[in-house]
Amino acid sequence: MKGLLIKDIRLLKNQKHFFLIVCLVGAMLMFTSEEPSFVISYTTFVFSMFTLSSISYDEYDNGMAFLFSLPISRKKYVREKYIFGLLLGGTAWTVATAVVSAYMMWKKQAIDWTSWLATACIYLALFLVFLLIILPIQLKFGAEKGRIAMLGAMGIIFLSAYAGVKIAGRIGIDIDTVLMRFTTAGTGEIVAASAAVCCVLAVISYNISLGIMKKKEF
């Protein structure tokens, strides 16, 4: 698995001009936006997209067949993609959060650090959910069909959420009250709840991806 990580990091170096542009755009947004926290989500999500690009590189020109002719198991391959995605997005999130926080202190803005950290953690949780959903889709359908499948998955999630709200209303659950309780929860409670949800999703997503790779023929 170490060799796979080195391979993806070397591919990452070939995209240094793209990532430089992303950083410049992020800096511009930070200096011009009234809500600089958006830079955290922008940088984290854009950097994490390279995880999907690395899968496309592996599939190019029958590359998967070559990879699995080496002493690399499908389980190690799947595990490496999740680790690489977490390292890439997590590093981008950490750096962006630190830079934006320093910028806000430099501007001497009044900062509610509890609320600020909660917002940053929500961005991190959203990135993790995105990664855990998109990786199985990318492994199953590839780059082109994966985009269509992702749109379909987002549509299903939206419809499920809409149906859930309607059902909750019919059985007497006030969604506004539930959301209000969530927004007034402490930072520790939000982080704990987000971590629990992400851990459950990670186990489900990883096992789905592993099942997909085991069934694939190259």
C-alpha positions as CSV (number, residue, x, y, z in Angstrom):
1,M,0.0,0.0,0.0
2,K,2.9,2.3,0.6
3,G,3.9,2.0,-3.1
4,L,0.4,3.0,-4.1
5,L,0.5,6.1,-1.9
6,I,3.9,7.0,-3.4
7,K,2.4,6.6,-6.9
8,D,-0.5,8.9,-6.2
9,I,1.7,11.5,-4.5
10,R,3.9,11.5,-7.6
11,L,0.9,12.0,-9.8
12,L,-0.1,14.8,-7.4
13,K,3.2,16.6,-8.1
14,N,2.4,16.6,-11.8
15,Q,-0.7,18.7,-11.1
16,K,1.2,21.4,-9.1
17,H,0.1,24.1,-11.5
18,F,-3.5,23.2,-11.1
19,F,-3.2,23.2,-7.3
20,L,-1.4,26.6,-7.5
21,I,-4.3,28.1,-9.3
22,V,-6.7,26.6,-6.7
23,C,-4.7,28.2,-3.9
24,L,-4.6,31.6,-5.8
25,V,-8.4,31.5,-6.3
26,G,-8.8,30.5,-2.6
27,A,-6.7,33.5,-1.6
28,M,-8.7,35.8,-3.8
29,L,-11.9,34.6,-2.3
30,M,-10.6,35.0,1.2
31,F,-9.6,38.6,0.6
32,T,-12.8,39.6,-1.2
33,S,-15.5,37.5,0.4
34,E,-17.5,38.7,3.4
35,E,-17.6,35.1,4.6
36,P,-14.0,33.8,4.3
37,S,-15.0,30.5,5.9
38,F,-16.2,29.5,2.4
39,V,-12.5,29.2,1.4
40,I,-12.2,26.1,3.7
41,S,-15.0,24.2,1.9
42,Y,-13.8,25.3,-1.5
43,T,-10.2,24.3,-1.0
44,T,-11.0,21.0,0.8
45,F,-13.5,19.8,-1.9
46,V,-11.4,20.8,-4.9
47,F,-8.2,19.1,-3.5
48,S,-10.2,16.0,-2.6
49,M,-11.4,15.7,-6.3
50,F,-7.9,14.6,-7.2
51,T,-8.6,11.2,-5.4
52,L,-11.1,10.6,-8.2
53,S,-8.6,11.7,-10.8
54,S,-6.1,9.2,-9.5
55,I,-8.6,6.4,-10.1
56,S,-9.1,7.6,-13.7
57,Y,-5.3,7.6,-14.2
58,D,-5.2,4.0,-12.9
59,E,-7.9,2.9,-15.3
60,Y,-6.3,4.7,-18.3
61,D,-4.9,2.4,-21.0
62,N,-5.8,-0.8,-19.1
63,G,-3.7,0.3,-16.2
64,M,-5.7,-1.7,-13.6
65,A,-4.7,-5.0,-15.2
66,F,-1.0,-4.0,-14.9
67,L,-1.5,-2.8,-11.3
68,F,-3.0,-6.1,-10.2
69,S,-0.3,-8.1,-12.0
70,L,1.9,-6.7,-9.2
71,P,1.8,-7.9,-5.6
72,I,-1.1,-5.6,-4.8
73,S,-4.4,-7.0,-3.6
74,R,-7.8,-5.3,-4.4
75,K,-8.3,-4.8,-0.7
76,K,-5.1,-2.8,-0.4
77,Y,-6.0,-0.8,-3.5
78,V,-9.4,0.2,-2.0
79,R,-7.9,1.0,1.4
80,E,-5.2,3.1,-0.2
81,K,-7.8,5.2,-2.1
82,Y,-9.6,6.0,1.2
83,I,-6.4,6.8,3.0
84,F,-5.2,9.0,0.1
85,G,-8.5,10.8,0.0
86,L,-8.5,11.4,3.7
87,L,-4.8,12.6,3.7
88,L,-5.4,14.9,0.7
89,G,-8.7,16.5,1.9
90,G,-7.7,16.5,5.6
91,T,-4.4,18.3,4.8
92,A,-6.2,20.9,2.6
93,W,-8.8,21.4,5.4
94,T,-6.2,21.8,8.1
95,V,-4.1,24.3,6.1
96,A,-7.1,26.3,4.9
97,T,-8.6,26.5,8.4
98,A,-5.3,27.7,9.8
99,V,-4.7,30.3,7.1
100,V,-8.3,31.7,7.2
101,S,-8.2,31.8,11.1
102,A,-4.8,33.7,10.9
103,Y,-6.3,36.1,8.3
104,M,-9.3,36.8,10.5
105,M,-7.1,37.5,13.5
106,W,-4.9,39.7,11.4
107,K,-8.0,41.7,10.4
108,K,-8.9,41.9,14.1
109,Q,-12.4,40.5,13.4
110,A,-14.5,39.6,16.4
111,I,-14.4,35.8,16.3
112,D,-16.6,33.4,18.3
113,W,-14.1,30.6,18.3
114,T,-16.7,28.0,19.4
115,S,-19.0,28.8,16.5
116,W,-16.0,29.1,14.1
117,L,-14.6,25.7,15.0
118,A,-18.1,24.2,14.8
119,T,-18.4,25.6,11.2
120,A,-15.0,24.3,10.2
121,C,-15.9,20.8,11.6
122,I,-19.1,20.8,9.6
123,Y,-17.1,21.5,6.4
124,L,-14.9,18.6,7.3
125,A,-17.8,16.3,7.9
126,L,-19.4,17.3,4.6
127,F,-16.1,16.6,2.8
128,L,-16.0,13.1,4.4
129,V,-19.6,12.4,3.5
130,F,-18.9,13.5,-0.1
131,L,-15.8,11.3,-0.3
132,L,-17.5,8.3,1.2
133,I,-20.3,8.6,-1.3
134,I,-18.3,9.3,-4.4
135,L,-15.6,6.7,-4.1
136,P,-17.8,3.6,-4.5
137,I,-19.6,5.4,-7.4
138,Q,-16.2,6.1,-9.1
139,L,-15.0,2.6,-8.6
140,K,-18.2,1.1,-10.0
141,F,-18.9,3.3,-13.0
142,G,-15.6,5.1,-13.9
143,A,-15.1,8.7,-14.7
144,E,-17.8,9.4,-17.4
145,K,-20.6,7.2,-16.1
146,G,-19.7,8.1,-12.5
147,R,-20.7,11.8,-13.1
148,I,-24.2,10.7,-14.2
149,A,-24.4,8.2,-11.3
150,M,-23.4,10.9,-8.9
151,L,-26.2,13.2,-10.2
152,G,-28.6,10.3,-9.8
153,A,-27.4,9.6,-6.2
154,M,-27.8,13.3,-5.3
155,G,-31.3,13.3,-6.7
156,I,-32.1,10.2,-4.6
157,I,-30.7,11.8,-1.5
158,F,-32.7,15.0,-2.1
159,L,-36.0,13.0,-2.7
160,S,-35.3,10.8,0.3
161,A,-34.8,13.9,2.5
162,Y,-38.0,15.5,1.1
163,A,-40.0,12.3,1.7
164,G,-38.5,12.1,5.2
165,V,-39.6,15.6,6.1
166,K,-43.1,14.9,4.8
167,I,-43.4,11.6,6.7
168,A,-42.0,13.3,9.9
169,G,-44.7,16.0,9.6
170,R,-47.5,13.4,9.3
171,I,-46.4,11.5,12.3
172,G,-46.1,14.6,14.4
173,I,-42.4,15.3,14.4
174,D,-41.6,19.0,14.1
175,I,-38.5,19.3,11.9
176,D,-37.9,22.9,12.7
177,T,-37.7,22.1,16.4
178,V,-35.2,19.3,15.7
179,L,-33.0,21.6,13.5
180,M,-33.2,24.3,16.2
181,R,-32.0,21.8,18.8
182,F,-29.1,20.8,16.5
183,T,-28.0,24.4,15.9
184,T,-28.1,25.3,19.6
185,A,-26.1,22.2,20.5
186,G,-22.6,22.6,21.9
187,T,-19.5,22.2,19.7
188,G,-18.6,19.0,21.4
189,E,-22.0,17.5,20.7
190,I,-21.8,18.5,17.0
191,V,-18.3,17.0,16.6
192,A,-19.3,13.8,18.4
193,A,-22.5,13.4,16.3
194,S,-20.6,14.2,13.0
195,A,-17.8,11.7,13.9
196,A,-20.3,9.0,14.7
197,V,-22.2,9.4,11.4
198,C,-18.9,9.6,9.4
199,C,-17.6,6.4,11.1
200,V,-20.8,4.5,10.2
201,L,-20.7,5.8,6.6
202,A,-17.0,4.9,6.4
203,V,-17.6,1.3,7.3
204,I,-20.5,1.0,4.8
205,S,-18.7,2.8,2.0
206,Y,-15.5,0.8,2.4
207,N,-17.3,-2.5,2.3
208,I,-19.3,-1.5,-0.8
209,S,-16.1,-0.4,-2.6
210,L,-14.4,-3.6,-1.6
211,G,-17.3,-5.6,-2.9
212,I,-17.2,-3.7,-6.2
213,M,-13.5,-4.2,-6.7
214,K,-13.7,-7.9,-5.9
215,K,-16.3,-8.4,-8.7
216,K,-14.4,-6.4,-11.3
217,E,-12.6,-8.1,-14.1
218,F,-9.6,-6.5,-15.8
